[in-house]
């Protein structure tokens, strides 16, 4: 397993820690970065897949923090599998 410092360094090197979760366009290929935030932009993205009644939860938010480097498509699959 990677230490948080190695992950932080790796994503900083790639410039991925500067991703703006508030305003950047989101797609299935968007990579979950170290600075992931549950913004209204992120909520709109998930609502577009699961409907207006979609609600986030702490367990799903923890999944994001544990899966830096995966994509939003991976997050969609995780939500379908474990949270519906």
N, C-alpha and C positions, 0 to 999 in steps of 0.2 A: 504494500500500500504506500502511496505517496504521502510525504509530509505536506502539511498545508503551505509551508514556505516554498517547497519545490513546485507545487502547483501554482502558487502565487507568482513565483518567478517565471515559470513557463508561460502563463497567460499574459503576464506583463510584457514579456519578450515578444509575444505575438500581437500585442496591442489589443488583446481581447478584454482586458479588464476595464477598458474605457467605453464599452458598449453602453449606449443610452437606452435603457429599458423604457423610458418615458416616451420617446419620440421615434426611435428607429422602427422601420417596417419589420414585422415579424412573419416568419414562414416556418414550415416544417424543418427547414435546414438551419434555422437559427441555433447557434451553439450557446448552451448555458454557460455563462461566464461567472467568474469569481464575484463580480459585483451585482449578481442577479437581484432584482427587486420585483416584488409583486405589485406592479403598477396597474393603473387603469388600462393601459395598452396591453399588458399581459392578460388581464381579465377579459378584455374584448376578444383577444385571440382565442382563448379557451371557450368563451361563450359562442364564438362563431362555429365551433366544432360540437359543442354539447348543448347549446341552447341558452336562452336567457336565464334559466333557473340554475345554471352552473354556479357552484359555490366552492371556494377554496377551503382547505383545512390545514391544520398544523402538521399532520403526518405527511401530506403531499408537499407542503413547503419544505419540510426537512429533507424530502427526497431530492429537491433541487440542490440544496447545500451539499448533499452527499454525492451528487452526480454531475459535477462540473466537467464540462467537455462533451457531454451528451447533447442531443438536439431536442428541440421542442417536439419533434415527432416521437422521440423516445418518451418524453413526458406525457404526450397524448396516450401512448400505449400503456404506460404505467397507470394513468388515471382510469382508463377503460378496464384494465385488468384488476385493479385493487380498490377502486373507489366508487364504482358504479353499483 
